[in-house]
């Protein structure tokens, strides 16, 4: 199986566009990975990598980033302006991400966990997270794993993600106000609601 020593010197592959380490025994990325300026896809899913090196914010051509939600992201991740896929990030692992998400305006796919690993959720994360999500107008697939965190603040999000096709969320007491007939592209909903009112059913029927 692929291990850390196998990727030593990977930064010499200057024109590398895809680096897939999924399901390997790699536990750490070399800081030199930031020199892969042509990299479009970085897949670290199902590995034991615990953090991205600070140099990762130099991957300005990165379009797709797949990680575990326990991975700690470096400050400055909002500089990766071309990112379209970000899956899966943990707010409790990388609290700075709540403010930086708003800079990733090209995002189409976002999978986010409010709690990951041994981290905890702070109510102070709510407003910056909402402010950031409001700017993600191109989002098509949004998965929010709450793991017991009350997420009614998402229900009150004053946005209309008109391109949204797939939504997964839990821990919401009522149907989000933005989930209505304006979401003409929405075809898949997976939600845990504490209360489902008659008007909610009517709104869902109009989508």
Secondary structure as GFF3:
##gff-version 3
##sequence-region A 1 207
A	DSSP	three_ten_helix	4	7	.	.	.	ID=ss1
A	DSSP	three_ten_helix	10	12	.	.	.	ID=ss2
A	DSSP	beta_strand	18	20	.	.	.	ID=ss3
A	DSSP	three_ten_helix	31	35	.	.	.	ID=ss4
A	DSSP	beta_strand	41	43	.	.	.	ID=ss5
A	DSSP	three_ten_helix	54	58	.	.	.	ID=ss6
A	DSSP	beta_strand	64	66	.	.	.	ID=ss7
A	DSSP	three_ten_helix	77	79	.	.	.	ID=ss8
A	DSSP	beta_strand	85	90	.	.	.	ID=ss9
A	DSSP	alpha_helix	97	100	.	.	.	ID=ss10
A	DSSP	three_ten_helix	101	103	.	.	.	ID=ss11
A	DSSP	beta_strand	109	113	.	.	.	ID=ss12
A	DSSP	alpha_helix	125	134	.	.	.	ID=ss13
A	DSSP	beta_strand	141	145	.	.	.	ID=ss14
A	DSSP	alpha_helix	152	155	.	.	.	ID=ss15
A	DSSP	beta_strand	166	172	.	.	.	ID=ss16
A	DSSP	beta_strand	188	193	.	.	.	ID=ss17
A	DSSP	alpha_helix	198	206	.	.	.	ID=ss18
###
